[in-house]
Structures are given as structure tokens and as C-alpha cells.
């Protein structure tokens, strides 16, 4: 599937002005385009969300807790201009899609990104969305940091699917889908999704693990990411990486003050005073090149 902009606005109608939540959400992602449960609109909303709301987990890093209650997520990501990680981001996106009329549901998966071959299974700690449009299932994800799919991916095809950045493949094996990203002539595993729709308690347990467990990397690393049509921006402790859509890559290491500048200028995330200790630790970290 090739990413493409909206081409047929006659199939959509303006955003329902009577829905306060949806109105606030669309304003937060700076989206004023057509609204209808179509693939064009899903593509446009996913791109706008990724560009506007950064991936970040400062609450887990600093406070050791992330609240995924819808009211808390709305206050943080919409009203306070913060970002979040998968349970916040995809939970918010799911509610917005349903408000528009999409047939959408959440799924859970196991992260495989940056893990060595043969590593033991990771916990089911990543939330994604399955969106059915005219009966066809699409994977939508706005909460996977620097490797997040920039546009929806067809879940019923194993063919390579180009996006504004890398190409992806989804391979079905039994009751699971393996999502893979093209890099260096190979298909790198990103995550494996289970087919069964989980009950709400599974998200609560997974979120508790990722935000509080000492083995969770969110408790030890400063991780921020943002994807636009032009570039992917990724900050891991003190290493800033910018991958342009044209293939050019820039990488540099930042001191604490420069990290705070980058948070505001590149990620739209002005640093909070109580983050300073975590930022100074990140600036002093030894990060592999």
C-alpha cells in the first residue's frame, strides 16, 4: 500500500462539532480535514497524530507510574500538550476513531525491535489497533516510538508495504501477526501481535509492568520520538538521531541543556522542571552508537 493524501473529499463530512472530545482531539493534532470512516481519513489522522503528539515516557522515568484512565490521558496528551507511550497514545487514538465511526479495536503484542535473535519472548506489553474498513483489516499504531509505522498497514497481505519512510511487511503465522521493517536489505522484526482481543484488565497489567517494573527500559532510559512526513526524530538518553525521508541520517550527542532545547524544538515537548534530574542522568549515559 502506498501512502497518499486525501483525494476524494466528497466521501467525507466535517468533524461533528457537537462532540467535545473529538473536537479537542482534532485541534490537538491540528487536523481540519474531512471526517469519515475511510482509509484516506485513517491515513491522514495517523500522520497528523504522529507529527503532533510525541512518543515519551517521562512519567515512568521520573515518577514510576503512568495513568491510562481516559480522563487522565485526555488531560495529559490533549490539554497539557504532553506525549505518551503506547497505552496512552493508541488508547486515545482508538477512542477518536470510534467517535468518528470506525470499526476499531485494540490488540496486544510482544516487542521484538532491537532484540537479538533467539531472545526469550518479551511480555505482551505493546498496544496496537485493528481497524476494519469495508471488511478489510488494517493495522494502525501511533505509539511505537522511532519505528512506528507511519501509515496504516494491511493485515491481510504479506507483500511489502511502502510508507513515507521505511517499507513494512506483516506475516501471518497461526493466530499471530509478525510486523517487520525493511532495513539494510533485511526485514527486522518489530513486534508480534496476538489475534485475540484482550479484556481491559490486560492493558492495566501490561501498563503496570512497563511503567513500574525495574526491568522495563522506560524506568531507566530517556526515550522520545516523533515522526513527520519529512523525518523521524529520536532521542535515546543523550543520542539524538534524525532520519530524513530522503535517506539522510544525522546523529549527535547532547548535553543536558541541549536535550531540553531539543525536547521543545524538535519534539514539541517543553521540559518540566522536575525532569531535570532525569535529563542530567541521560546526558551522562553511555549510549551505544
C-alpha positions in Angstrom: 0.0 0.0 0.0 1.4 3.4 -0.9 0.7 6.3 1.4 -1.3 9.0 -0.4 -3.0 12.2 0.7 -6.8 12.6 0.7 -8.1 12.6 -2.9 -11.8 12.5 -2.6 -13.3 14.8 -0.1 -16.8 14.2 -1.3 -16.8 10.9 0.7 -16.3 12.8 4.0 -18.2 15.3 6.1 -16.9 18.0 8.5 -16.0 16.9 12.1 -19.0 16.7 14.4 -18.9 20.0 16.3 -21.2 18.5 18.9 -18.6 16.0 20.2 -16.4 17.9 22.6 -13.8 15.1 22.9 -13.4 14.7 19.2 -13.2 18.5 18.7 -10.4 18.8 21.3 -8.6 15.8 19.9 -8.7 17.2 16.3 -7.5 20.6 17.5 -4.6 18.9 19.3 -3.4 17.1 16.2 -4.0 20.2 14.1 -6.4 18.3 11.8 -9.1 20.2 9.9 -9.7 17.8 7.0 -12.6 15.5 6.1 -14.0 13.1 8.7 -15.4 9.7 7.7 -14.5 6.1 8.4 -12.4 5.7 5.2 -8.9 4.6 4.6 -7.9 8.1 3.3 -9.1 9.7 6.6 -7.4 7.0 8.7 -4.1 7.7 6.9 -4.4 11.4 7.4 -5.3 11.1 11.1 -2.5 8.7 11.8 0.1 11.0 10.1 -1.3 14.1 11.9 -1.3 12.4 15.3 2.3 11.2 14.9 3.5 14.6 13.9 1.7 16.4 16.7 1.9 14.2 19.8 5.4 12.9 20.6 6.2 9.5 22.0 7.6 9.9 25.5 7.6 8.1 28.9 8.8 10.8 31.3 6.1 9.7 33.9 7.6 6.2 34.0 11.2 7.5 34.1 10.6 10.2 36.8 7.6 9.1 38.8 7.4 5.4 38.1 3.7 5.5 37.1 1.6 6.1 34.0 -2.2 6.6 34.4 -4.1 5.2 31.3 -7.6 6.2 32.5 -9.2 8.1 29.6 -9.7 11.3 31.6 -6.0 11.3 32.7 -4.9 10.6 29.1 -7.0 13.4 27.7 -5.8 15.9 30.4 -2.2 15.0 29.7 -2.0 14.4 25.9 -4.7 16.9 24.8 -5.0 19.6 27.4 -1.4 19.8 28.7 0.4 19.2 25.3 2.3 16.2 26.6 3.1 13.0 24.8 2.8 9.4 26.0 3.6 5.8 25.2 1.5 3.1 23.5 -1.3 2.6 26.0 -1.9 6.3 26.2 -1.4 7.1 22.5 -3.3 4.2 21.0 -6.0 4.3 23.7 -6.6 7.9 22.7 -6.5 7.2 19.0 -8.9 4.3 19.4 -11.5 6.5 21.2 -11.1 9.1 18.5 -11.5 6.6 15.7 -14.6 5.1 17.3 -16.1 8.6 17.8 -15.7 9.1 14.0 -17.4 5.8 13.3 -14.5 3.5 12.5 -14.8 -0.2 13.4 -11.7 -0.3 15.6 -10.4 -2.5 18.5 -7.2 -2.8 20.5 -4.8 -5.7 20.3 -1.7 -6.6 22.4 1.7 -7.7 21.1 5.2 -8.6 22.1 8.0 -6.3 21.2 10.9 -7.8 19.1 12.5 -4.5 18.0 16.3 -4.3 18.7 16.2 -7.7 20.4 18.9 -10.3 19.5 17.9 -13.4 17.5 16.8 -16.2 19.9 15.9 -13.8 22.8 13.2 -15.1 25.1 9.7 -13.8 24.4 9.0 -10.3 25.8 5.8 -9.7 27.7 2.7 -8.7 25.9 3.3 -5.0 26.5 2.5 -3.2 23.3 -0.9 -2.0 22.3 -1.9 -1.6 18.6 -5.2 -1.1 16.8 -7.0 -3.2 14.2 -9.3 -1.1 12.1 -11.7 -2.8 9.6 -12.7 -0.7 6.6 -15.1 -2.3 4.1 -14.3 -5.6 5.9 -10.6 -5.4 5.4 -8.3 -5.3 8.5 -5.7 -2.6 8.8 -3.0 -2.2 11.5 -2.9 1.4 13.0 -0.3 2.3 15.5 0.7 5.8 16.9 2.6 4.5 19.9 5.8 2.8 19.0 8.4 5.4 19.1 11.0 5.7 16.3 10.0 2.6 14.5 6.2 3.3 14.5 4.5 2.5 11.1 3.9 6.0 9.6 0.7 4.9 7.9 -1.9 2.0 8.2 -0.7 -1.4 7.1 -3.0 -4.1 5.5 -3.1 -7.1 7.8 -4.3 -9.5 5.1 -1.3 -9.1 2.9 2.3 -10.4 3.3 3.6 -8.2 0.5 6.0 -5.3 1.2 4.0 -2.1 2.0 5.8 1.2 1.4 5.2 4.1 3.7 6.6 7.7 3.7 9.6 6.3 5.4 10.5 2.5 5.5 8.6 -0.4 4.0 6.9 -2.9 6.2 5.6 -6.4 6.0 3.0 -8.3 8.0 3.4 -12.1 8.1 0.6 -14.2 9.5 1.6 -17.3 11.5 -1.3 -19.1 13.1 -3.0 -16.7 15.5 -0.3 -14.1 15.4 1.0 -11.4 13.0 4.7 -10.6 12.8 5.3 -7.0 11.8 8.7 -6.4 10.1 10.6 -3.3 8.9 12.9 -3.1 5.9 16.5 -2.1 6.9 19.8 -2.8 5.4 18.5 -5.4 2.9 16.8 -7.4 5.7 13.4 -7.5 7.3 13.8 -6.7 11.0 11.1 -7.9 13.5 9.3 -5.0 15.1 6.6 -6.8 17.2 4.3 -9.8 17.1 0.6 -9.2 17.6 -1.8 -11.7 19.1 -5.2 -12.1 17.3 -7.4 -12.4 20.4 -8.9 -9.1 21.6 -7.8 -8.6 25.2 -10.0 -7.5 28.1 -9.4 -4.2 29.7 -7.6 -5.7 32.6 -4.8 -6.9 30.3 -3.9 -3.3 29.4 -3.9 -2.4 33.1 -1.5 -5.2 33.9 0.8 -4.5 30.9 0.9 -0.8 31.7 1.7 -1.5 35.3 4.7 -3.6 34.1 6.0 -1.1 31.6 5.7 1.9 33.9 6.8 0.4 37.2 8.8 -2.8 36.8 12.6 -2.5 37.3 13.2 -4.5 34.1 11.3 -2.0 32.0 13.6 0.1 29.9 11.2 3.1 30.4 12.3 3.1 34.0 16.0 3.6 33.0 16.2 5.4 29.7 15.0 8.8 28.4 13.1 7.9 25.2 11.4 10.4 23.0 10.3 10.1 19.3 8.3 12.0 16.7 7.6 11.1 13.1 6.6 13.6 10.4 6.4 13.4 6.7 9.9 14.8 6.4 11.8 13.0 9.1 11.9 10.7 12.1 13.3 12.3 15.3 14.5 10.0 18.1 16.2 10.8 21.4 17.5 8.0 23.5 19.2 9.3 26.6 21.8 11.8 25.1 21.8 10.5 21.5 19.7 12.4 19.0 19.0 10.8 15.7 17.3 12.4 12.7 16.4 10.2 9.8 15.2 12.1 6.8 12.6 10.6 4.4 15.2 11.0 1.6 17.5 8.6 3.4 19.9 11.1 5.0 20.7 10.5 8.7 22.1 12.9 11.3 23.3 11.7 14.7 24.8 13.7 17.6 25.2 13.5 21.4 23.7 16.2 23.6 24.5 17.8 26.9 21.7 18.4 29.4 20.8 21.9 28.3 20.8 20.8 24.6 18.5 17.9 25.5 16.0 20.4 26.9 16.3 22.6 23.8 15.7 19.5 21.6 12.7 18.4 23.6 11.0 21.8 22.9 12.2 22.5 19.3 12.1 19.0 17.7 9.5 17.2 19.8 7.1 20.0 20.8 7.7 18.9 24.4 8.9 21.8 26.7 10.9 20.3 29.6 9.3 20.3 33.0 11.4 21.4 36.0 11.1 18.1 37.8 12.5 16.3 34.7 15.9 17.9 35.2 17.5 15.1 37.2 16.5 12.5 34.7 17.8 14.7 31.9 21.1 15.2 33.6 21.4 11.4 34.1 20.6 10.9 30.4 23.2 13.4 29.4 25.8 11.4 31.3 24.7 8.0 29.9 26.9 5.8 27.7 24.8 5.0 24.7 25.9 2.6 22.0 26.4 4.1 18.5 
